Amino acid sequence: MNPQKLHLQAIYRDCECNLIPINPVNKKPLEGWKQWQQQRVEVDTLVRWSRGEFMVFGGAPWKYSGKLNYAVLTGSKPWSSIPGIIVLDADDDEAQAVVEKYCPPTPLVTKTPRGGVHYVYRMSSDSVRNRQKTRMKGQVYNLDVRGDGGYVLAPGSLKFDGGEYVASGVWTPAILDALPIYDHAWIPLDAPRLQVPTLTKEDSEEARRLLQEQPHDLRYSLARSWLRRQTGATSGKGADKYAFALGVRLVHGFGIDFESAVELFTEWGLRDDQQDENGNVYMWRASELRHKVKGALSVSYDSPGDAYVVELKAFLAWQREQQVNALVGQ
């Protein structure tokens, strides 16, 4: 058995971690994978992927004839009693020095073809969000956190132009159980800097990139605050168009991911100001709201992040006002 198959078998069968197929060229999933965060990938699905058979959005089949890599999903595993994992992805020597200084040693590490290291830890009982980059003591390190909703290339994966992801050893349930439990307090992070990003219509892709660099929790919080100020819909008075417009604003105006947008949208859709033609309470079905968000993600948007910038400016103005009032009251 080749090294890649040996690692994949141990990760999937023995450790009950989910795997998803990855394109070796761009390191992107070859099929929708969010559902596998909550449910077990079945053997039949793995067999289909191994044959290069995939399903695109909407259920249409397509064939991929290239080589496959697989990624292991990080975060919690509700289908298994074996602990989930958190991975610290250190891309360079500086990032690796941070992990080795502040975090306990782990018996599971994977060296990447470009000199990076994946440090594998046991999932804690609390949700752990993904994080790109790490800001500490005024410096930004190439150190990412892969937690709930994340993935890393599995040991044995091969880079398309050469190089292998080499693990320190084969994964076993006993090793996962003995891993140090990840604690976000290990690394003393700087407080996030609340600065208004400059997002321009002329370069929407750059605007989207800058938007995604803003703290997820802040985008989520501001989106929720904004959505709570939006009125409910009334059947027969453009309710569908109104709800769709709100969905577009959530996913593009605030850069909210699908599941977070559905969560916020459901909160809005179950309010008692949703009405039918006669003024009676008429709440949205969860399937309707998910459909709206899916549709919103598929449309183009000229000014990504515009709603976030407006809300952030208002929040910072309010924050400054509170600080001034506190000084005046002293």
N, C-alpha and C positions, 0 to 999 in steps of 0.2 A: 504493500500500500504506500502511495507517495505521501510526502509529509503534509501536503495540504489536506488530503482526504483524512489522514489520521487526526489532524487537529479538528477538522469540521465534525467528524464523527464524535469525538470526545465532547466538543462544545454543545452540539445539538442533542445527541442521544444521552450521554452520561450526565452532563451538567444542566440539561433542559433549558438551554438558552436558545432564543430564536435567531435564525439566520435569514438574511435577505440577499438577493443577487445584485451584484455591483458590476458596472462597466469598468474594466481596468483602465480605460483611457481617461475618462473624466471623474471617476470614483463616485458616480451618481447611481442611485438605485434604478434598476431596469423595469420596475413595476411599482405601483402604489404599495406602501408598506405600513402606513400609520395604524391599520387595524391590528397588525401583529404586535403592537405594544400592549394590547389587552387580551389577545387570544393566541393560542399555540399555533405555530405553523405546522400544518399536517404533512405527513410523509408524501402523500400524493402531490402536494404542491411543490415540495422539493424535487420530486422526480420530474414534474413538468418543467421546472426551471432548468434542471440539468439537461433537458432535451432542447433548451433554447426557446421554449414556448412561453410567451408572456402575454399579459392582458393590459391594454392601455385604458385610459379613462373612458368610461362608457361601456367597457366589456368587450371591445373589439380585440381579437387575437392578432399577434404579430410574431414574426420569427427572428431570432437573433443568432447569427452563426459564429460570432467571435468567442474568444475565451472568456470564462467567467471567474470573477472573484466573489467572495461572500463577506458580508459584514455581520458582526454580532451586535444585537441590540443591547443597549445599556439601560440602566434604570431598573424599576421594579418588575417582577414577573408574577402577576396574579394567578397564573396557571400552575405554578410550581412552588414547592416547599423549599427548594434549593435557593440560596440567596442570589439576588441580582447583583449586578456589578456597576461600579462607577470607574471611569477611566480618566486619568489625567494625561493629556496628550501634550508632551513637551517636544517642541519642534527643534530646539537647538540647545547648545551647551548651557546657556544662561538659564533657560527655562528648566532644564534638568537639575541645575544647581539649586534652584528654588525648591523643587520637590524634595530633593535629597536633604536639604537643610531643615525644612519645616514639616515634612510628612514622614511617618514611620516607614521603614522598609517593607516592601511587599515581595513575596516569592514569585509573583506573576508579573513579568514585564515582557514587552514585545519591542524589538528594535526594528525601526522602519528603514526602508532603503535609502532615505536621505539623511540618516543620522539622528532621527528623532527617536523618542521612547514613549511607549504606552505603559503607564503604571496602573495596574488593575487593583481596585479596592472593593471591599464588600459594600453593598448598598445599605444605607441606614434606613431607619423606619420612617424618616421624613422624606418628602419629595425633594429631589435635587435637580435643579434646572441646569440646562446646558449653558455654558458661558464661553464666549470667544474672547481670547486674550485675557491677561491678568494684569491689573494695575496695582502696583505695590511700591510704597515709598517714592511716589512720583515717577516711577518707571513702568513702561508697558512691556510685558514679557509675552513671548509666543507660547503661552500655556493655556490650553483650552480644557474645559471640563465637559465630559460627556456623561449625562445623567438621563433622567426621564425624557423620552422622545429623541434620544441620540443613538449613534452607532459608530463603531470603529471597524476598520478592516480586520478580518480574522487572521490569526497566525497562519502562516503558510501561503498567504496571498502573494501574488506575483505582480510586480510593476510592469506595465506594458512595454517599457523600454529597458527592462532588466532590473534585477534586485528583488529581494524577498523580505517579507515580514517575518522575522525570526523570533520565536518565543523562547522563554527561558525553560519551558517544559510543557508537557501535555496537561491540559486542564482536567481536574477531577472534582467531584462534589466535596471531597474532604478538604482539598486545597481551598476551594471557594469558601467553605464554612470557616476556615481558619484565617482568612484574610483580615487585615485590620479594617474596622468599620470606618468608612469615610466620614470625616467631620469637616464641615466648611470653615470652621474656626481655625483649622491648622495654619492656613496661610493668611496673614494679616493684610487684608485688602484695603486699599484706599477707598474712601467714600466716593460714590459716583459723582462726577462733576456735572451739574445741571446747567449745560450750556445749550443755547438754541442753535441747532445745526442750520447751515445755509443750504437750502434745497432749491434747485432751479429747474424750471420747465425745460430748459435747453438741453439738459443732460439727465433724463429721467432715470437711467440705469445707475448713475452715480448717486442720484438722490435716494434711490432704493437702498443702495449699499450703505450710505450714511445713516439712513433711517434704521436699518437693522443693527447698526452699531450702538444705537441708543439703548439704554437699559430696558429689557423686556418688561420688567415689573412696572416701570414708569409708564411705558406705552400702554400697557394693560390698564393701569389705574386711571390714566387720563381718558382712555377710550370709555371706560365704565362710567366715569364722571360725566362725560359728554353724552353718552347714550341715555343716562338717567334723566337728562334734561329734554330729551326728545319725546314728543307726545306719542301715544299709541295710535294705531291705525283704525280706520272705520271701513267696514266692508261696503262695497258699492261706491266708495269715494276714493278710488285709486290706491287701495290698501296694498296691493301687490307691488305696484311701482314704487310706492313710498318705502315699503320694507326692503325692496331690492336696493334702493338708493342708500338706505342706512347700512346695508351689508357692504356695499361698495366703499362707503366711507370708512367702515371699520377695517377692512382688510388692506385697503390702499392708503387711505388718509392717515391711518395710525400704524400700518405695517403689522397688523395682528394676524397670527397664523390661524389656520382653519379651525382647529379644536378650540382655541381661545375665543375666536369670533363666535363659534356656535354657543359656547358657554355664556358669553355676554348677551348674545342675541336671544337665547332662551330666557334669560332673566328679564329682558325687555318684553318678550312675547307672552309671558305669563302674568303680566301686570293687569290690573282690573280696568285700565283705561283702553284696553282693546275692545272694540265694540262692533256689533253687527248693524244692519241697516235700521233696526228699531231702537238702537241705543242700549241693547243688552250686552253684558260682558261676553266676548267671544275670543277666547285665547287661541293662539297659534299652536298647531301641532309641531312636535319636534322635527318630524320629517320635512315639513314645509320650510322651517327655518334653516335646516341643513342644506336643503336644495337652494335656498336664496344665497347662502354663503358660497356654495360651489359655483353658482352662476356668477357671483361677484368676483371671484378669483379669476374667472376666465376672461373678463373684460379688460380693455386697456384703460389706463388712467394717466392723464397728462401731468399731474402734479402730485406724485406720491409723497406722503408725509405732510401735506398742507394742513390737515386737521390737527395733527400732532403738534406742529409748530405753533398754531393759534392757541391751543390749550396749554402748551408749555409756557408760552409768554404770559398768559393769564395767571398761571400758577406761580410763576416767579414773581410777578407783580404783587400777587396776594402775599407771598412769602416775605417780600421786602416790606410790605405794609405792616405785617405782623411784627417784624423785627423793629421797625420804627416805633410802633405802638408800645412795644415792650420797653424800649429805651426811654420813651416819654413817661411811662408809668413808674420808672425807677425813682 
